[in-house]
Amino acid sequence: MADDPRKWHLDKRVPIALILAILIQTAGALTWAGAAAERINQLERQVMGGSDLGERTARLEEQVAFSRASLERIEGKLDRVIAAD
């Protein structure tokens, strides 16, 4: 029964270097996954924080349009003053 090849077993033919390599590789993969998760969380926070960016852009566009209209009125008044002289 001890020589049954169908049973799983660990014998001394598995080198300790292989076991250490697998453990180091696993630790590296877990570290990489943790770093990737942190980067994703950081990007999610940036996206949530940037949600007011569209609103700010819309307000700036409105202010630019108002400034442009004011500038056109000023230019029109200057043209009338120059034409009256």
LOMI-864211 format. One line per 8 residues: number of its first residue (from 1); for each residue x, y, z of C-alpha. Coordinates in Angstrom, 2 decimals. Layout:
<recs>
NUM) X Y Z; ...
</recs>
This chain:
<recs>
1) 0.00 0.00 0.00; 2.91 2.37 0.63; 4.11 1.84 -2.93; 0.76 2.72 -4.51; 1.68 5.24 -7.31; -1.85 6.70 -7.35; -1.51 8.23 -3.89; -0.13 11.71 -3.60
9) 3.05 11.95 -1.58; 6.01 14.21 -1.00; 9.32 12.55 -0.90; 12.87 13.73 -0.48; 13.36 14.10 -4.22; 11.64 17.52 -4.17; 14.45 19.98 -3.56; 14.07 22.62 -0.90
17) 15.14 25.20 -3.50; 12.01 24.43 -5.53; 9.79 24.87 -2.50; 11.51 28.15 -1.64; 11.21 29.35 -5.24; 7.49 28.64 -5.24; 7.05 30.45 -1.92; 9.02 33.48 -3.13
25) 7.07 33.54 -6.38; 3.79 33.37 -4.47; 4.87 36.20 -2.16; 5.84 38.29 -5.19; 2.50 37.66 -6.86; 0.63 38.64 -3.70; 2.71 41.80 -3.37; 2.05 42.70 -7.00
33) -1.69 42.09 -6.55; -1.74 44.28 -3.46; 0.06 47.08 -5.27; -2.33 46.80 -8.22; -5.31 46.98 -5.87; -3.87 50.10 -4.24; -3.36 51.74 -7.65; -6.97 50.94 -8.57
41) -8.20 52.43 -5.29; -6.14 55.56 -5.90; -7.57 55.94 -9.41; -11.10 55.49 -8.07; -10.49 58.26 -5.52; -9.17 60.53 -8.29; -12.22 59.85 -10.44; -14.55 60.58 -7.55
49) -12.64 63.76 -6.70; -12.66 64.89 -10.33; -16.43 64.65 -10.66; -16.77 68.37 -9.95; -14.34 69.12 -12.78; -17.15 69.16 -15.35; -19.17 71.56 -13.23; -16.19 73.86 -12.80
57) -15.53 73.78 -16.55; -19.14 74.70 -17.28; -18.93 77.65 -14.88; -15.71 78.85 -16.49; -17.24 78.60 -19.95; -20.19 80.67 -18.77; -17.85 83.29 -17.31; -15.86 83.43 -20.57
65) -19.07 83.92 -22.55; -20.11 86.74 -20.19; -16.68 88.36 -20.50; -16.84 88.09 -24.30; -20.26 89.75 -24.36; -19.00 92.54 -22.07; -15.96 93.05 -24.29; -18.16 93.29 -27.39
73) -20.31 95.94 -25.68; -17.21 97.92 -24.68; -15.83 97.71 -28.22; -19.17 98.87 -29.60; -19.21 101.88 -27.26; -15.62 102.75 -28.18; -16.48 102.53 -31.88; -19.43 104.92 -31.35
81) -17.25 107.37 -29.37; -14.56 107.29 -32.05; -17.15 107.73 -34.82; -18.72 110.71 -32.98; -15.40 112.59 -32.85
</recs>
